[in-house]
Structures are given as structure tokens and as C-alpha cells.
Amino acid sequence: MENEIKTYENRLKIEKLYDELAAVRAQIRKLIVGQEELVDMLLTALLADGHVLIEGVPGVAKTLAAKLLAHTVHSDFSRIQFTPDLMPSDILGTSIVNLKESDFVFKKGPVFANMILADEINRAPAKTQAAMFEVMEEKQVTIDGVRYPMETPFMVMATQNPIEQEGTYRLPEAQLDRFLFKIIVGYPELGQEADILRMHHQKTWSNPLEVIEPVVSADELKHLQQLAAKVEVDDKLLDYIAQIVHATREHPSIYIGASPRASLALMQGAKAWATLQQRDFVIPDDVKRLAPLVLRHRLILMPEMEMEGIPVDQVINQVVESVEIPR
């Protein structure tokens, strides 16, 4: 009886969490037509307290979706436009001389915010990319030996164009591994594109953010993240996640497989996705649903696979199907 009461209470909490996220989704839907995958996975990553890499051709609402999500939360938002001449100090901040006190004072950079939009992140060189390593993994910045922690919640949403090569730099594998998900954004369907035209033809706003209302405070978001972290994962499912990630290291088409960080990302993502389905427990379908988003940016295929143009998602599906689903 006690167990039944405990389960019932947990479900009430999950339902409240779901209602809060439904309010966030409703705000985003005011301006985003279609792109269900993008919106759902942004919400999942937000709940899982993870960073996301959004990849797609120009004009498919990558930047807009990230900005809208950030503005639904009562928190500090910062947009960083990555360019080839961007320096680490332009992101992190720098020490400047205080003439009155004859001492150096640290001036914080734009990375000191709750929600970060790193627009066209692959346009910055390796030196600048390396400046993001510590802050994305440890949520802190170390300048001149002094540690500056980030305020929570802290989320980086980065965008990149997959087809443009001039003036871009490949992201280091160490940085890619710090993204919870890599979300691929495609073109809208024909009917959705027509709806986009109608919406903009009839628009009454000059700035899209005018119609977006913050619906969740930073403290509420932290509470929602804590609830999602408590979602139940059976031991058999933990083994299932470990087996999938381990299988990437032995698959003949994969040169470099995923690390234990991928296992953690898959578990955290599955917990968050389960809450979006109004469940307080994870099922195997949650793991299978998120495996491509967690693994696609962490794997390096064999050269012959890349030469043949084999999609990494196809290989991931082979890996997942090779692992027996727990009963």
C-alpha cells in the first residue's frame, strides 16, 4: 500500500512537470510551425540539464527556436555570434585595470548567463572552441587561477550549417562529446511551409520575441530538472544502455565508438523524455528513441563507410537492433 501511495505521488509530480513544459511548448508554437523533433528535443535537453548542437541549412528556424526557448524561462539569456576572429576572451571575459585601486578586475563575458545561444559555432577556430570546454563540462570558468562558477540552470544551444565549408572549422571531438544531443533540422513539409507564409503575412509584431511570455522561472526549472533526475530506471535498462554504447566500440563500421559519457547522456535523456510522455519510469523505447541523438556526433565511422556515404544514423540503428531488448 505504501508503494502504491508513493507511485501515485510521483505521478502527480510528473503531471505538474508535464503541464509546465506544455506551457513552454505552447509559447514556442506561437512562432514555430512544424519542427516537432526540434521542439521536443530542446525541451528534453532542457529538462535533462544538457547542451544541444542544432544542425541544419539556413532558414529552418534553428536560431529562432533556441531564442524562443530561452525567452520562455525567467533567466539571463546571451547570444554569442561565432566568427573566425572571435577570441576566447570575447566569450569568457578578461581582466582589466582598475586605475582607482591599482588592481585588475575581472569583467565577465557573455558566457555568464543561464541560457546561451552559440550561433554558427563552427565558424570559430580551435583556440576559441577550446574556451568552451571547461564551461560546458564543469559549468565554471577559470581565469588567472580564479574559479568563476556559472549560475544554474546553465544551457548552451549551439547552431551550425552542415553544408557551408568556407570560413568554418570542424568542432573538436572533445567538444562534440559535451553536447547531450545533436539535433538534425530538416525542411518543413509543404503544408507547413504554406502555414509559415500565412503566419508571417498576417503578423502583427515587429519583433517575434514580443509575443513570447516567460512561463517558468529559473528556480522552477531547477526543480523540474531535479524531478526528472528522480525518474525510475530499472537495472535491466541500465544494462541495456551500457550494452548499446559498448556495442559501438565493437561494430565493424565504427572506427571510434562512444565513451561512458554517452551512456550517462542516454540515461539522462531517457529520464527527461519519459517525463514528457507523462511517465515516472523509463522504458526501452525511450532509449531507442534517443540513441541517434546521443550517438550521432560521438561516433567516427570507418573511412570506407564515409567514402560510400553511409549515414551515421543507419549504423546507429544497426547497433541498437543488435542489442537484445530487456524483458
Buried (B, 14 or more C-beta within 10 A) or exposed (E): EEEEEEEEEBBEBBEEBBEBBEEBBEBBBBBBBBBEEBBBBBBBBBBBBBBBBBBBEEEBBBBBBBBBBBBBBBBBBBBBBBBEEBEBBBBBBBBEEEEEEEEEEBEEBBBBBBBBBBBBBBBBBEEBBBBBBBBBBEBEBEBEEEEBEBEBBBBBBBBBBEEEEEEBBEBBEEBBBBBBBBBBBEEBEEEBEEBBEEEEEEEEEEEBEEEBEBBBEBEBBEBBBEBBBEBEBEEEBBEBBBBBBBBBEEBEBBBEBBBEBBBBBBBBBBBBBBBBEEBBBBBBEBBBBBBBBBBBBBBEBBEEBEEEEBEBBEBBBBBBEEBEBBE
